[in-house]
Amino acid sequence: MNNFFESCAEMLGDQVQADHIKLIACLLVTYPLAELYRKLPADNPNSRHLLSIAYAVFTIVFVLKLYAGAFHITAISLFSYLWMRFYPAKNGPEINFVVVLMSMSLCHVIRQIQGYEGDTKLDYSGVLMMLTIKLSSFGFNVADGRNGAITDYNKRMKVEQYPTLIEYFGWLCYFGGLFVGPTCEYMDYYRYTNFFFLSPDKKISPYMPTLRLVVFGLFFACVTAFVGPYYNYYRLLDDDYLAFPLYKKLVFIYFTGFVWRCKFYCVWSLAEGSCVLSQFGYNGIKEGKHRWDRLTNADWISVETSQSMQNSSTRWNRCTTNWLRHYVYERLCPPTTPTHGTTKKKSTGSALLATYVISGIWHGFHPGYYLLFCNIALVQMLGRRVRRAIRPLSMSANDVTKPLPVWKKLYDISGNIVTFMLGGILVGSFELLYLSRTLLVWKSIYYFHYWGYLITWLGLNTMETTLFRIQKRRIEQVEALKKQKSLDDNNRKIVQKLEIR
């Protein structure tokens, strides 16, 4: 089988690695499985669990021959299941989280010792990354079912009836998100497998939304295969790139960032298409239209039109973002804390930084990951200040939801350009992995992004108070005009009454 995929890579001129073709094949095989999944008896969810388990065992053990990976995955999954079942203490989910993350870290360390970089080798690390999200969130969901949940989201996802082993492994091995996501919460999976196929919603056809995702996935695959060899971060290390003038380097980085994102849009769209075809992606009706975005990992249109780093981060890799938000950030910094009958908001800066460090550990131990996520955390914190100080000035003082036509458009366009220029520069560290490579690229653009950060920070420190004063003055002027208008209306009414008399 390896010879077949290597032959396919040769046919494409070795522009696409054999392991990447193998991954696409594993994703495409899930489509006939999704069709079969829907045809299984509606009142027999165990048949669906067993189908997913069979797919996982067949691909991991017999196709990819990842024997050590199969053992590792089974061991950590059983640990989480048994630990949360028989350890009811309140710190159970935190211990489970640490053990699961350490298990993931062991896999990353072994990969680095073996010399694998990024996604160059298709091994079991991708599966384990998805399981890390599921297993760590499962621990908190079980604890929420026992002790009570804080947020509305956690209340919906709390586990009150402990799953059987078949249900548990059926969820972990769900074929639609096994290799690259999307991940799903246990309770979402439970409701889907137990109740969806008994409801009228099962008659809604998934074919058109599936076809749309497949077309997008194949389009992004073509961009990756045929444009990727010319626009990729490793070309930034070549002498011909280093000889470019600064503006050409920045333009090259900007487009390279888009081509890099296409690689992820490709696999996420194809994986989501399988979930939609199995009807797990159905998400009810909104504004009179059927929604199929329950398991959307990245809506590429919303990502590409983001106006801030925070927007693009929350819209990118949504399943991982949701995990970091609900099971890291909000566990470190709950939305509200009761204090003597009042509500006190906790500090968020350290929690945000810790969340990005956890994200880095989840990805691996190459320094490039930590450069990316720590820099994004700093940019987001600065971006929040920029938004508070400048964005209100692009909105109407009469109605804060109504934009000023010219100023809001300029604000959005400049925000989008800055976001993806910064993103393109920072993501280079994620792809190049090593400090020496990353600093070589950043040095070639004279650390453009850090100068921009410093100038913005200094500008805010100088102008922030003035900008807030302008915002306040605009509001006061509007309020004064409203009061004057009210007085004029009252005077007019009095005059009219006098004239009638």
C-alpha positions, -999 to +999 in steps of 0.1 A: +000+000+000+029+024+007+042+018-028+008+029-042+009+062-024+046+068-033+036+062-069+009+088-066+033+113-052+057+107-081+029+112-106+024+147-091+061+154-095+068+149-058+051+182-051+029+164-026+043+140+000+031+104+000+019+107+036-002+137+027-019+117-001-024+088+024-041+112+048-065+125+020-073+089+012-081+081+048-105+111+048-122+102+015-128+066+027-150+080+054-176+092+029-190+057+020-188+050+057-209+080+065-235+068+040-236+034+056-237+051+091-270+067+082-285+035+070-279+016+102-309+008+124-322+040+140-329+024+174-295+007+176-268+032+184-243+005+193-241-005+156-228+031+149-203+029+178-190-004+165-186+009+129-165+038+141-144+015+163-139-009+134-128+019+111-102+032+136-088-002+143-086-011+105-069+022+095-045+026+124-035-011+128-039-027+094-035+002+069-010+025+086+005-002+108+009+021+138+011-007+164+027+013+192+003+041+185-027+018+188-014+006+222-007+042+234-042+054+223-060+025+239-040+028+272-046+066+277-082+062+267-088+034+293-069+055+319-092+084+315-123+062+315-114+043+347-099+074+365-130+095+361-152+065+369-136+056+402-119+088+414-148+112+424-126+139+441-130+174+428-094+176+415-101+145+394-105+164+361-073+184+367-053+153+373-068+137+342-060+167+322-023+167+333-019+130+326-035+132+292-014+162+283+017+144+295+008+114+273+005+137+243+038+153+252+055+119+253+043+113+217+057+147+206+091+141+223+094+107+206+086+123+172+113+150+177+139+124+188+130+105+155+136+137+136+100+142+123+091+179+117+055+193+116+032+172+094+059+156+073+051+122+087+017+106+091+018+089+124-006+086+153+002+120+168-027+136+150-051+111+164-037+115+199-040+153+196-077+149+189-081+124+217-063+148+241-091+173+235-118+147+240-103+130+270-095+162+289-129+177+283-146+145+292-130+146+327-144+181+333-178+171+319-181+142+343-171+164+372-196+190+362-223+163+362-213+154+398-206+188+413-225+213+391-214+234+361-205+271+360-214+282+325-244+275+303-221+257+279-208+234+306-243+227+318-253+214+283-222+192+281-221+178+317-222+140+318-247+126+343-249+090+331-215+074+327-211+059+293-205+022+285-172+012+270-188+008+236-203+043+238-171+058+250-148+042+223-175+049+197-173+086+205-135+086+207-132+067+173-159+086+155-146+083+119-155+119+108-129+135+131-104+108+139-073+121+122-076+159+119-108+167+137-133+181+140-136+170+176-170+168+193-182+168+229-194+135+244-229+148+251-233+161+215-223+127+202-246+109+227-276+129+217-268+125+180-264+087+181-293+081+205-319+106+194-312+122+160-321+092+139-354+088+157-364+124+149-379+139+117-346+158+111-330+126+098-351+131+065-332+163+057-308+156+028-271+163+036-259+159+000-257+196-012-238+209+019-215+178+016-209+185-020-200+221-013-175+211+013-159+185-010-156+211-038-139+236-014-117+209+000-105+198-035-100+234-045-078+241-015-060+208-022-051+221-057-039+254-042-017+234-018-003+210-044+003+235-072+009+268-056+024+256-023+058+246-038+063+282-048+048+300-018+059+283+014+078+293+045+109+273+037+115+295+006+119+324+030+153+308+038+165+309+002+191+334-010+168+346-038+142+356-012+167+372+012+178+394-017+143+409-022+136+444-011+115+448+021+082+454+004+085+423-018+094+402+012+063+414+030+040+407+000+056+373-004+049+365+033+013+378+030+005+354+002+025+326+017+003+328+048-028+323+027-013+293+009-003+278+043-039+282+055-052+264+024-035+232+036-057+232+067-088+244+049-084+213+026-083+186+053-108+203+076-133+207+047-130+171+037-133+158+072-163+181+079-179+169+047-179+133+061-195+145+093-222+164+074-229+134+052-234+113+083-258+141+094-238+148+126-231+182+112-268+192+113-273+222+136-310+231+133-327+260+115-316+296+117-333+324+098-354+299+079-324+279+067-310+245+076-276+248+093-248+223+089-221+240+110-222+220+142-187+206+135-172+234+114-135+237+122-129+268+101-153+288+079-127+300+055-147+331+045-151+343+081-114+336+088-102+355+057-124+385+065-113+388+101-105+423+113-084+414+143-061+387+156-087+378+182-114+373+155-091+352+133-080+331+163-115+323+175-127+315+139-096+293+131-095+257+143-128+263+162-128+229+179-094+234+195-103+270+203-135+259+220-115+234+241-090+260+251-117+284+260-141+261+279-115+237+295-084+259+300-092+296+299-125+296+317-113+270+342-084+293+351-105+324+349-142+317+354-165+343+338-178+355+372-169+348+408-194+354+436-179+377+463-201+387+492-232+388+470-215+407+442-199+397+410-162+403+406-144+398+372-110+381+375-078+392+358-075+377+323-040+385+311-022+356+329-050+332+320-048+342+283-010+336+283-013+303+301-039+292+276-015+298+247+012+280+265-011+250+269-019+253+232+019+252+225+024+221+245-006+205+227+012+211+194+046+200+205+079+212+219+095+230+190+103+265+200+085+279+170+051+269+185+058+290+216+071+319+196+038+319+177+014+315+206+031+338+231+034+365+204-003+361+195-012+365+232+007+398+233-008+410+200-043+401+213-038+420+246-026+450+226-054+446+201-080+448+228-067+482+238-067+494+202-103+482+198-114+500+230-096+532+220-103+535+183-132+514+172-159+535+189-148+564+169-157+545+137-193+540+150-221+565+153-223+583+186-261+582+183-262+544+179-231+523+187-243+495+165-244+518+134-211+522+116-199+555+101-197+545+063-162+556+055-144+554+088-157+519+097-148+506+063-113+520+067-111+505+102-121+470+089-098+470+059-068+482+078-076+457+106-078+428+080-045+438+063-026+442+097-041+409+110-029+388+081+003+406+077+011+399+113-003+364+111+018+356+080+050+367+098+042+350+131+030+317+116+064+314+100+077+303+134+050+276+135+060+261+102+098+266+105+098+252+140+133+262+150+145+295+165+175+299+141+153+296+110+126+319+124+150+346+135+167+345+101+134+353+084+124+379+109+159+395+107+155+397+069+124+420+074+142+440+102+118+426+128+090+446+111+063+432+134+080+440+166+086+476+155+049+478+146+040+464+180+063+489+198+051+519+179+014+510+185+021+504+222+039+538+226+012+555+205-016+541+227+003+551+259+005+586+245-029+590+229-052+565+247-064+590+273-071+616+246-090+591+225-112+581+254-118+618+261-129+623+225-153+594+228-167+609+260-170+643+243-189+628+213-214+611+236-219+643+257-225+663+225-251+638+213-268+638+247-268+676+247-283+677+213-310+652+224-318+673+255-319+705+233-342+688+208-365+676+237-366+712+250-373+726+216-401+701+211-416+710+244-414+747+237-430+742+203-459+723+219-464+751+245-464+777+217-490+757+197-512+754+228-510+792+234-518+800+198-549+778+199-561+796+230 
